[in-house]
Structure formats: structure tokens, C-alpha cells
């Protein structure tokens, strides 16, 4: 018996990607026809999404050899936009010993040791009887070495040197005496003359000890307790460095306005609480749990968190053509992390890593606005469009097509901006939850903590394993395994850390502080702060009586579930509850990111 075709398109609008799946539901059993994925256009839940929907649908139609006229209906998901941003724990340029300092870690320091002396231009060393640090600005390395050796011979106590160019090693190799030399100081013209400077260079494979310790700095410069406290950013910026210079300059101090992190006010269906951002992410998340279902979140005026939340609401108001005062934040994820903050008074662009709290906030879009997207898409494609069920429920429907799955079953939908969870029990009853924070937040944490200033590289670090090129024909992976290649690797990759992507090797910027172990540890911890934290609270929210142990099994769906290590991280956690977990295998052949689109196409 022949059945008439009834072709249904399910379109999943995600934070990062939009996917369309075509199913023929005219037969006794639905038949998969094709799928297509494209980048989401605009912020999820706004009218700009229509362009991405059209592109994805046309791609699926082309793959199936169909036209738009043959499609009976389009189903789109209810979309809640998620924005992640930072609320700084300390956004402050700190008062530094006097008025200026240098905390530097060049690739080519010269010599070794610790020295303290007055800063004197190299051309004016003659006649000085006190210990001095030579300032070498516009002077070739060979002449600088000649002048220093002459000063040594004349009895001048030159104990160290600061160099503008990268000639530290070249100068040191020509000296008759070993002194610490720090080079690549681009702002050397700002260094005051005849002020105390401490120069320290550690041996190969070591890091400096005195200038990375605020008490070490205090001992050298005879600082008061308050000045010692003010020197902490200087010491912190030098932690792990092989060389450094600290200068106690004269004149006015560097004063900077400190913007407080502020308090966040959480309004839920049970109660309202205020929590100081400085208390950290754990305190914020604990307060969030106590207030019940979040109705809104606001921040203290004139503070970082106040500006952050106001900005998020204003942005969404503009995108959705609504009033900012009508915007409500319906979900938050807080994570403790670090960010590089410029140290005021630094002469070589130094930064220190400050504690920050990253917030992902979910602004719920009205169903009416999703209907506007549906109407616009219907006008463009001339196909009836309906807004279907919640994302988590649709993902669950798609996940149930995984061979071997059965109820009770829970899904974790790990997307770019949000983490969803849903549980279907043996009776078919579905419970779902939607939380802010997912893959994009992980990328931002990696970018911040490694101070990459490169979102694309951070995204690759999140998705793929690391290796170090140790020879022209082999590289060693982060798990210590070695891979040999048939063709010589590019020489510029030699001794570099690289990300091993599907498209080839991508080098991570050269930074002596970035070891392969540090990068891997930051990456893994970022995933635990976001994915694991969200998985814990999401599964607890949908589990019977909040008991995760009562969940039968867990299937991972969504784009981030394809991450090379996230399944292992979550499986390791769920094994403690004797819960089996793994990636979805939709219809036996579709990848996990297709779950929502497939569920939409299969829904009644």
C-alpha cells in the first residue's frame, strides 16, 4: 500500500549553528531524507535568525532533490538567547611602589643573578662610585659590551643592565663579568635616571625568586607594610618569569580608580537574595539555588556586575525590539576564572592575572517574538511554520532514536550557549530544564586564563588535543604518545605547541609561560567549571525527588557533546552514581548535534 508523502522540516536554531532536517512522515514509519547545517545568523531568538533558517532549509532541500513546494510544514524550536560576559572581581589599576615598574619576561635575557643599583645611561657610567644599573637605549650590542667592559676595568660597580633591543645574550657573551641583563624593554625611554632598580635573571629552566615575592621586593626597597601590599601586582606579574626588573621611581604615585565588583540581586519564586560577586561563583550559585526558580537578576548600580546585567538586558531589548525594563534574566551560570589585567605603571605592557567571575545570563524571549520569526520564515518560504516544544523535550525525542536506548532516559543537550536536560520516565512523563552556560563560555574562559586574545585559537584548544613538535618528522601529544609523519613539518612549528585539528596543525602563540600541561589543565578545568557544573544542577533538577541516582541512563546531545574529552569527563562523574552515559547515535547514523532538529521533525 502506497502512502502519500508528508514532508516535515525540523529547524533547530542554536546559539552557534542552525540545522534543518527533512523527514517523510507520510509512510507508516517516518523516513529520514536529508539534513543541512549553517552558522546561526544574529543572536538566537531574534528575527535575524530567519536568514540562517532559510539557508539551512535550502541546503537540506537541495540534498534531498526536493523543492519548497513539496514541504508540508516547518517546525522551529522555542529559542531563549544566552549571553555570557564577565563581572570582574577586581577591575583596578593598582598603586605601585612610587610611580613606575617593569615586570618583564623576554625570550633572551643575558647573564644571571640579582642586582640592585641606581639607573644610569651607559654613556655616563664613568665616575660613579655607587652600584649602578646601566640603561642601554640606542646603542649597538658590540659598543654596549665595550662600554661595560671599560666600566668594569675602571672600577665602576655596574651590577646589572636594562636593554631596549633584544641583545641581552649578545651583550652578555662579550662581557668580562657576569651580570643580569634584561632586554626587550620597549618603554626604556620612560625609565627615570638615578632611581633604584632591581634586576633579576634566573638560570635556564628556573624562574626568578626575589622579584616575584612581594616581601622580596620590600626587602630590597625597604618598603612599608602598605607599600608591600601595593607591590603585590608587581610580584604577581613576575611569577613564573625567568627575568624581571622593578624600579622604584620618584614623583607622584600611580593612582587608579577601583570599580567594585558589586552585589547581584537574585529574585526567585521562593525568596530574594543579594550576594557580593567577590564571594565567588560558588556563593552565587548557592544563592541561586536557594531563591528557587529565577524570575530576574539585577546588579548594584555603579558596579561591574550592575553594568554587566544592564548591558545584557539593553542588548536583548534592542535585538528583540522590546523595552529594557521588560527584559528578565531567567538563568545564570557563574564560574570563577582569571583574566589578564594591565598593571598600571608598567613600562613593557605587563599584566597580572586577576580573579574574575564570569557570568552567563539567559534572557528569555517571549513566545510572541518566536511567532514573529515563524511568520517571517513562512513569508520567505511560503510554507506553514509552527513554533514547537521546548528544546530539551525535542532533543529527548530525537535522542530516543539512538539504538539501544529505552526509558527511563535523560538527555544532556550541551550547546554553544546553554545546557538543557530532560528526563522521560517509564510512563512517558517528561521533565525538562534550561540553563545558561555551555561551549561559548568554555571558550571564553580558555581565552582569558591563557591570555590568548584570540577567540578562534581558544575554540580550537577547546575542541582538539594538543601536541608539541619535537622534530621535523614527529610530534609528542599531551598524553605523551608520539606520532611520526611522512613529510617534514614546517620548520616554524619546531619546538612549538600546536593544536591538532581535523584540518591540520595550528600553532599556539609563543609564550614561555604556556606549557602544554598548563594549556591542557586550563582547558579541562574550564569544561568542569561549565559543563560539569551545569550537568550536575540540570540532572538534579529533572531527577525524581532531586536524586540523580534514580536516573536510568544519560545520552549526550548537542554540538559540544562531540568535544573530544567532555564525554569522558561526564562519564567519570556519572559513574559515581552507576549511571551509563554516552553520545547519542541518532537513527543509528546522525551525530548528537542533530537531536533537536530531528525531534522537531518527528514531533506530532
KEGUDREN-392714 format. One line per field, with one value per residue (C-alpha): residue number from 1; residue in three letters; x, y, z. Coordinates in steps of 0.2 Angstrom, whole numbers, always signed. Layout:
BEGIN
resi: [NUM:...]
resn: [ALA:...]
c1: [X:...]
c2: [Y:...]
c3: [Z:...]
END
This chain:
BEGIN
resi: [1:2:3:4:5:6:7:8:9:10:11:12:13:14:15:16:17:18:19:20:21:22:23:24:25:26:27:28:29:30:31:32:33:34:35:36:37:38:39:40:41:42:43:44:45:46:47:48:49:50:51:52:53:54:55:56:57:58:59:60:61:62:63:64:65:66:67:68:69:70:71:72:73:74:75:76:77:78:79:80:81:82:83:84:85:86:87:88:89:90:91:92:93:94:95:96:97:98:99:100:101:102:103:104:105:106:107:108:109:110:111:112:113:114:115:116:117:118:119:120:121:122:123:124:125:126:127:128:129:130:131:132:133:134:135:136:137:138:139:140:141:142:143:144:145:146:147:148:149:150:151:152:153:154:155:156:157:158:159:160:161:162:163:164:165:166:167:168:169:170:171:172:173:174:175:176:177:178:179:180:181:182:183:184:185:186:187:188:189:190:191:192:193:194:195:196:197:198:199:200:201:202:203:204:205:206:207:208:209:210:211:212:213:214:215:216:217:218:219:220:221:222:223:224:225:226:227:228:229:230:231:232:233:234:235:236:237:238:239:240:241:242:243:244:245:246:247:248:249:250:251:252:253:254:255:256:257:258:259:260:261:262:263:264:265:266:267:268:269:270:271:272:273:274:275:276:277:278:279:280:281:282:283:284:285:286:287:288:289:290:291:292:293:294:295:296:297:298:299:300:301:302:303:304:305:306:307:308:309:310:311:312:313:314:315:316:317:318:319:320:321:322:323:324:325:326:327:328:329:330:331:332:333:334:335:336:337:338:339:340:341:342:343:344:345:346:347:348:349:350:351:352:353:354:355:356:357:358:359:360:361:362:363:364:365:366:367:368:369:370:371:372:373:374:375:376:377:378:379:380:381:382:383:384:385:386:387:388:389:390:391:392:393:394:395:396:397:398:399:400:401:402:403:404:405:406:407:408:409:410:411:412:413:414:415:416:417:418:419:420:421:422:423:424:425:426:427:428:429:430:431:432:433:434:435:436:437:438:439:440:441:442:443:444:445:446:447:448:449:450:451:452:453:454:455:456:457:458:459:460:461:462:463:464:465:466:467:468:469:470:471:472:473:474:475:476:477:478:479:480:481:482:483:484:485:486:487:488:489:490:491:492:493:494:495:496:497:498:499:500:501:502:503:504:505:506:507:508:509:510:511:512:513:514:515:516:517:518:519:520:521:522:523:524:525:526:527:528:529:530:531:532:533:534:535:536:537:538:539:540:541:542:543:544:545:546:547:548:549:550:551:552:553:554:555:556:557:558:559:560:561:562:563:564:565:566:567:568:569:570:571:572:573:574:575:576:577:578:579:580:581:582:583:584:585:586:587:588:589:590:591:592:593:594:595:596:597:598:599:600:601:602:603:604]
resn: [UNK:UNK:UNK:UNK:UNK:UNK:UNK:UNK:UNK:UNK:UNK:UNK:UNK:UNK:UNK:UNK:UNK:UNK:UNK:UNK:UNK:UNK:UNK:UNK:UNK:UNK:UNK:UNK:UNK:UNK:UNK:UNK:UNK:UNK:UNK:UNK:UNK:UNK:UNK:UNK:UNK:UNK:UNK:UNK:UNK:UNK:UNK:UNK:UNK:UNK:UNK:UNK:UNK:UNK:UNK:UNK:UNK:UNK:UNK:UNK:UNK:UNK:UNK:UNK:UNK:UNK:UNK:UNK:UNK:UNK:UNK:UNK:UNK:UNK:UNK:UNK:UNK:UNK:UNK:UNK:UNK:UNK:UNK:UNK:UNK:UNK:UNK:UNK:UNK:UNK:UNK:UNK:UNK:UNK:UNK:UNK:UNK:UNK:UNK:UNK:UNK:UNK:UNK:UNK:UNK:UNK:UNK:UNK:UNK:UNK:UNK:UNK:UNK:UNK:UNK:UNK:UNK:UNK:UNK:UNK:UNK:UNK:UNK:UNK:UNK:UNK:UNK:UNK:UNK:UNK:UNK:UNK:UNK:UNK:UNK:UNK:UNK:UNK:UNK:UNK:UNK:UNK:UNK:UNK:UNK:UNK:UNK:UNK:UNK:UNK:UNK:UNK:UNK:UNK:UNK:UNK:UNK:UNK:UNK:UNK:UNK:UNK:UNK:UNK:UNK:UNK:UNK:UNK:UNK:UNK:UNK:UNK:UNK:UNK:UNK:UNK:UNK:UNK:UNK:UNK:UNK:UNK:UNK:UNK:UNK:UNK:UNK:UNK:UNK:UNK:UNK:UNK:UNK:UNK:UNK:UNK:UNK:UNK:UNK:UNK:UNK:UNK:UNK:UNK:UNK:UNK:UNK:UNK:UNK:UNK:UNK:UNK:UNK:UNK:UNK:UNK:UNK:UNK:UNK:UNK:UNK:UNK:UNK:UNK:UNK:UNK:UNK:UNK:UNK:UNK:UNK:UNK:UNK:UNK:UNK:UNK:UNK:UNK:UNK:UNK:UNK:UNK:UNK:UNK:UNK:UNK:UNK:UNK:UNK:UNK:UNK:UNK:UNK:UNK:UNK:UNK:UNK:UNK:UNK:UNK:UNK:UNK:UNK:UNK:UNK:UNK:UNK:UNK:UNK:UNK:UNK:UNK:UNK:UNK:UNK:UNK:UNK:UNK:UNK:UNK:UNK:UNK:UNK:UNK:UNK:UNK:UNK:UNK:UNK:UNK:UNK:UNK:UNK:UNK:UNK:UNK:UNK:UNK:UNK:UNK:UNK:UNK:UNK:UNK:UNK:UNK:UNK:UNK:UNK:UNK:UNK:UNK:UNK:UNK:UNK:UNK:UNK:UNK:UNK:UNK:UNK:UNK:UNK:UNK:UNK:UNK:UNK:UNK:UNK:UNK:UNK:UNK:UNK:UNK:UNK:UNK:UNK:UNK:UNK:UNK:UNK:UNK:UNK:UNK:UNK:UNK:UNK:UNK:UNK:UNK:UNK:UNK:UNK:UNK:UNK:UNK:UNK:UNK:UNK:UNK:UNK:UNK:UNK:UNK:UNK:UNK:UNK:UNK:UNK:UNK:UNK:UNK:UNK:UNK:UNK:UNK:UNK:UNK:UNK:UNK:UNK:UNK:UNK:UNK:UNK:UNK:UNK:UNK:UNK:UNK:UNK:UNK:UNK:UNK:UNK:UNK:UNK:UNK:UNK:UNK:UNK:UNK:UNK:UNK:UNK:UNK:UNK:UNK:UNK:UNK:UNK:UNK:UNK:UNK:UNK:UNK:UNK:UNK:UNK:UNK:UNK:UNK:UNK:UNK:UNK:UNK:UNK:UNK:UNK:UNK:UNK:UNK:UNK:UNK:UNK:UNK:UNK:UNK:UNK:UNK:UNK:UNK:UNK:UNK:UNK:UNK:UNK:UNK:UNK:UNK:UNK:UNK:UNK:UNK:UNK:UNK:UNK:UNK:UNK:UNK:UNK:UNK:UNK:UNK:UNK:UNK:UNK:UNK:UNK:UNK:UNK:UNK:UNK:UNK:UNK:UNK:UNK:UNK:UNK:UNK:UNK:UNK:UNK:UNK:UNK:UNK:UNK:UNK:UNK:UNK:UNK:UNK:UNK:UNK:UNK:UNK:UNK:UNK:UNK:UNK:UNK:UNK:UNK:UNK:UNK:UNK:UNK:UNK:UNK:UNK:UNK:UNK:UNK:UNK:UNK:UNK:UNK:UNK:UNK:UNK:UNK:UNK:UNK:UNK:UNK:UNK:UNK:UNK:UNK:UNK:UNK:UNK:UNK:UNK:UNK:UNK:UNK:UNK:UNK:UNK:UNK:UNK:UNK:UNK:UNK:UNK:UNK:UNK:UNK:UNK:UNK:UNK:UNK:UNK:UNK:UNK:UNK:UNK:UNK:UNK:UNK:UNK:UNK:UNK:UNK:UNK:UNK:UNK:UNK:UNK:UNK:UNK:UNK:UNK:UNK:UNK:UNK:UNK:UNK:UNK:UNK:UNK:UNK:UNK:UNK:UNK:UNK:UNK:UNK:UNK:UNK:UNK:UNK:UNK:UNK:UNK:UNK:UNK:UNK:UNK:UNK:UNK:UNK:UNK]
c1: [+0:+7:+7:+6:+21:+21:+37:+41:+56:+63:+74:+84:+90:+105:+117:+131:+123:+106:+101:+87:+81:+68:+58:+44:+30:+18:+24:+19:+36:+45:+59:+74:+78:+92:+100:+110:+118:+124:+130:+116:+113:+111:+108:+97:+79:+79:+72:+90:+88:+77:+91:+100:+84:+82:+100:+99:+82:+88:+103:+93:+81:+95:+102:+86:+82:+66:+58:+50:+33:+34:+37:+21:+26:+41:+44:+56:+61:+57:+73:+80:+95:+110:+124:+140:+151:+162:+160:+177:+181:+194:+195:+208:+224:+234:+245:+263:+279:+281:+276:+283:+289:+293:+289:+296:+299:+309:+315:+333:+339:+358:+368:+361:+359:+350:+356:+351:+358:+354:+349:+362:+363:+378:+386:+388:+395:+412:+415:+400:+406:+389:+382:+373:+361:+366:+352:+356:+344:+350:+367:+373:+377:+395:+398:+387:+398:+414:+407:+403:+419:+428:+417:+422:+440:+439:+431:+413:+401:+390:+379:+365:+358:+342:+341:+329:+333:+334:+353:+354:+363:+374:+380:+382:+393:+405:+407:+422:+410:+393:+379:+360:+353:+335:+332:+317:+311:+302:+297:+315:+314:+302:+314:+319:+338:+346:+332:+334:+331:+332:+336:+335:+338:+336:+346:+339:+324:+321:+311:+315:+313:+315:+306:+291:+289:+282:+292:+307:+303:+300:+317:+326:+317:+314:+295:+282:+268:+256:+269:+272:+254:+254:+268:+258:+253:+271:+276:+262:+265:+283:+278:+285:+296:+314:+319:+312:+315:+307:+310:+306:+303:+301:+287:+268:+261:+251:+233:+219:+200:+194:+177:+169:+163:+146:+132:+120:+101:+93:+74:+66:+49:+54:+64:+76:+94:+109:+126:+143:+152:+168:+161:+164:+155:+151:+142:+132:+126:+122:+111:+103:+98:+90:+79:+71:+65:+74:+62:+76:+93:+99:+116:+121:+122:+139:+147:+154:+140:+127:+134:+136:+117:+111:+121:+114:+96:+99:+107:+92:+80:+87:+88:+70:+63:+57:+59:+74:+64:+53:+68:+70:+85:+79:+95:+113:+129:+144:+161:+177:+191:+206:+209:+225:+224:+236:+247:+247:+265:+271:+284:+283:+265:+265:+249:+244:+231:+216:+202:+186:+169:+162:+143:+132:+115:+99:+87:+70:+62:+43:+33:+26:+43:+46:+30:+37:+51:+39:+28:+44:+50:+33:+33:+50:+47:+28:+27:+17:+28:+24:+34:+35:+40:+54:+72:+75:+60:+63:+81:+74:+63:+77:+89:+76:+80:+98:+99:+98:+90:+75:+65:+68:+81:+89:+97:+110:+110:+127:+126:+135:+126:+115:+114:+97:+92:+76:+70:+57:+51:+44:+26:+31:+31:+44:+53:+65:+76:+85:+101:+113:+131:+139:+153:+155:+158:+171:+180:+180:+187:+201:+204:+205:+215:+228:+228:+227:+217:+212:+195:+197:+213:+204:+189:+202:+210:+193:+189:+205:+220:+237:+255:+272:+283:+299:+307:+304:+296:+287:+277:+273:+254:+249:+246:+265:+261:+272:+266:+278:+274:+279:+283:+294:+284:+285:+301:+292:+282:+298:+298:+280:+264:+251:+233:+230:+214:+205:+212:+230:+241:+238:+252:+248:+256:+274:+274:+286:+273:+262:+267:+257:+252:+246:+235:+228:+224:+216:+205:+200:+196:+186:+175:+172:+168:+154:+149:+151:+143:+128:+126:+126:+112:+102:+101:+97:+83:+75:+79:+65:+65:+81:+91:+102:+104:+86:+90:+92:+104:+111:+113:+123:+117:+121:+136:+148:+144:+156:+170:+185:+185:+169:+160:+174:+173:+154:+155:+168:+156:+141:+150:+149:+130:+132:+124:+129:+132:+137:+135:+119:+119:+103:+94:+110:+119:+116:+128:+122:+120:+105:+94:+83:+80:+76:+65:+56:+53:+47:+35:+16]
c2: [+0:+17:+32:+50:+60:+72:+80:+89:+100:+102:+118:+120:+137:+136:+149:+144:+134:+131:+114:+108:+90:+84:+68:+60:+56:+50:+32:+20:+24:+41:+41:+52:+62:+74:+87:+103:+114:+133:+146:+155:+172:+185:+182:+166:+171:+186:+190:+189:+170:+169:+170:+156:+145:+149:+144:+128:+123:+126:+116:+101:+103:+103:+87:+78:+84:+92:+110:+120:+117:+99:+103:+101:+110:+118:+117:+128:+127:+139:+149:+158:+168:+166:+180:+176:+190:+195:+203:+207:+203:+217:+229:+240:+248:+246:+259:+253:+257:+275:+278:+265:+247:+235:+216:+208:+191:+192:+177:+182:+189:+189:+183:+178:+184:+198:+216:+232:+249:+267:+268:+277:+278:+268:+283:+291:+277:+285:+292:+283:+275:+268:+252:+256:+248:+253:+259:+254:+263:+267:+258:+243:+227:+227:+245:+242:+227:+238:+252:+239:+231:+248:+252:+236:+239:+257:+251:+256:+245:+240:+227:+225:+231:+235:+235:+241:+229:+210:+210:+203:+187:+196:+208:+195:+184:+198:+204:+200:+199:+190:+202:+201:+209:+211:+216:+220:+234:+245:+258:+261:+280:+281:+274:+288:+291:+289:+279:+262:+247:+229:+217:+198:+184:+166:+151:+141:+131:+141:+156:+172:+171:+188:+200:+188:+189:+205:+203:+201:+217:+225:+219:+227:+244:+245:+246:+250:+237:+247:+249:+230:+227:+239:+229:+213:+216:+219:+202:+193:+199:+192:+175:+161:+173:+170:+188:+204:+222:+233:+251:+262:+279:+296:+308:+306:+288:+279:+281:+272:+272:+255:+249:+237:+221:+224:+214:+204:+203:+187:+186:+169:+162:+157:+172:+186:+187:+198:+191:+200:+195:+195:+180:+170:+159:+145:+158:+165:+148:+143:+158:+155:+138:+145:+158:+144:+147:+163:+177:+191:+196:+214:+221:+236:+252:+259:+242:+230:+217:+231:+237:+219:+214:+231:+229:+211:+217:+233:+222:+210:+224:+232:+215:+210:+227:+227:+239:+236:+237:+222:+211:+197:+186:+168:+159:+162:+152:+159:+152:+158:+161:+173:+187:+197:+215:+228:+234:+252:+260:+245:+251:+235:+231:+219:+211:+202:+188:+194:+184:+187:+179:+175:+176:+168:+175:+169:+182:+173:+178:+179:+166:+181:+185:+167:+168:+183:+173:+159:+172:+179:+162:+157:+173:+169:+151:+150:+135:+134:+137:+132:+135:+118:+112:+116:+112:+99:+89:+90:+84:+70:+64:+64:+55:+41:+36:+30:+11:+3:+17:+15:+24:+30:+40:+58:+69:+82:+94:+103:+118:+133:+145:+134:+117:+108:+92:+82:+65:+54:+41:+23:+31:+43:+59:+72:+84:+97:+111:+125:+133:+146:+142:+130:+129:+148:+151:+137:+146:+162:+155:+147:+163:+173:+161:+159:+177:+172:+187:+175:+168:+156:+148:+146:+137:+125:+122:+118:+105:+97:+89:+97:+91:+98:+97:+90:+86:+89:+71:+69:+77:+72:+73:+79:+61:+58:+47:+51:+52:+51:+60:+55:+73:+86:+98:+116:+122:+137:+124:+117:+117:+125:+119:+115:+111:+95:+99:+90:+102:+101:+109:+126:+134:+142:+159:+158:+162:+155:+153:+142:+124:+110:+104:+121:+123:+106:+109:+126:+118:+103:+114:+126:+112:+106:+123:+125:+108:+98:+111:+113:+94:+92:+105:+101:+82:+86:+97:+84:+68:+61:+70:+78:+61:+59:+40:+37:+42:+26:+32:+48:+52:+67:+78:+95:+102:+102:+84:+80:+88:+75:+74:+80:+63:+56:+70:+67:+48:+49:+59:+49:+33:+38:+36:+20:+29:+24:+39:+41:+51:+50:+40:+47:+35:+25:+37:+55:+65:+71:+90:+84:+79:+95:+96:+78:+79:+93:+84:+69:+78:+77]
c3: [+0:-5:+7:+1:+6:+21:+21:+38:+41:+59:+61:+77:+80:+91:+98:+86:+72:+64:+57:+46:+45:+32:+37:+26:+38:+26:+27:+41:+48:+47:+34:+35:+19:+22:+34:+32:+45:+44:+56:+66:+59:+73:+91:+95:+97:+86:+68:+61:+63:+48:+36:+44:+44:+25:+21:+31:+24:+6:+9:+15:+1:-12:-4:-5:-23:-17:-19:-5:-13:-8:+11:+21:+37:+46:+64:+74:+92:+106:+107:+123:+119:+131:+133:+143:+149:+164:+180:+187:+205:+205:+190:+196:+191:+207:+216:+213:+223:+219:+201:+189:+187:+174:+176:+161:+153:+137:+127:+128:+145:+147:+162:+179:+196:+207:+207:+215:+209:+203:+185:+174:+155:+148:+141:+158:+169:+172:+189:+198:+215:+220:+212:+196:+183:+165:+154:+136:+124:+107:+107:+97:+106:+102:+108:+124:+128:+125:+137:+150:+150:+151:+166:+174:+171:+178:+194:+191:+200:+186:+194:+180:+164:+156:+136:+124:+110:+111:+113:+130:+126:+113:+126:+140:+129:+126:+145:+156:+171:+173:+177:+175:+159:+154:+136:+125:+136:+123:+135:+141:+137:+152:+164:+176:+179:+196:+204:+212:+201:+204:+190:+192:+179:+184:+176:+162:+167:+183:+187:+197:+216:+224:+212:+211:+230:+237:+253:+242:+234:+251:+257:+243:+243:+262:+259:+272:+275:+265:+251:+252:+249:+234:+227:+226:+207:+203:+211:+203:+186:+188:+194:+183:+174:+170:+172:+179:+183:+197:+198:+212:+204:+211:+209:+210:+214:+201:+207:+199:+202:+208:+201:+214:+208:+217:+223:+212:+217:+213:+213:+213:+216:+234:+240:+235:+240:+237:+235:+233:+217:+227:+237:+221:+209:+222:+233:+219:+213:+231:+232:+215:+222:+237:+228:+218:+200:+195:+190:+187:+192:+194:+199:+210:+201:+198:+199:+187:+189:+188:+172:+165:+168:+162:+146:+143:+145:+135:+121:+121:+121:+106:+97:+101:+99:+117:+132:+143:+158:+152:+150:+163:+166:+168:+170:+176:+177:+187:+186:+194:+182:+179:+167:+162:+169:+164:+179:+179:+179:+169:+155:+145:+144:+158:+165:+181:+182:+192:+200:+190:+190:+173:+171:+158:+158:+149:+143:+139:+123:+123:+113:+104:+97:+91:+82:+73:+67:+62:+52:+43:+39:+32:+21:+15:+11:+8:+19:+35:+51:+69:+85:+93:+110:+122:+116:+129:+125:+107:+110:+120:+106:+95:+107:+109:+91:+97:+95:+112:+121:+132:+146:+159:+149:+152:+140:+142:+127:+128:+116:+112:+124:+135:+143:+143:+152:+150:+158:+152:+164:+161:+160:+146:+158:+153:+164:+157:+162:+153:+160:+154:+150:+138:+125:+121:+140:+140:+125:+134:+150:+140:+130:+147:+158:+144:+139:+121:+115:+101:+102:+87:+94:+111:+102:+94:+110:+117:+104:+99:+108:+110:+104:+104:+88:+94:+77:+59:+57:+74:+87:+105:+111:+128:+133:+129:+114:+99:+81:+66:+49:+32:+26:+36:+47:+43:+52:+60:+70:+78:+97:+96:+105:+92:+91:+81:+72:+58:+46:+51:+65:+72:+82:+99:+101:+108:+127:+139:+152:+142:+143:+136:+153:+158:+142:+144:+163:+159:+146:+156:+171:+161:+155:+173:+178:+165:+158:+173:+185:+173:+171:+190:+193:+177:+181:+199:+193:+182:+193:+203:+220:+215:+217:+202:+206:+201:+183:+172:+159:+151:+132:+127:+113:+106:+97:+112:+116:+101:+111:+111:+130:+138:+136:+147:+160:+162:+161:+175:+186:+182:+185:+204:+203:+192:+178:+160:+149:+131:+115:+105:+89:+81:+70:+70:+59:+64:+75:+93:+87:+76:+91:+92:+73:+72:+87:+79:+63:+72:+84:+81]
END
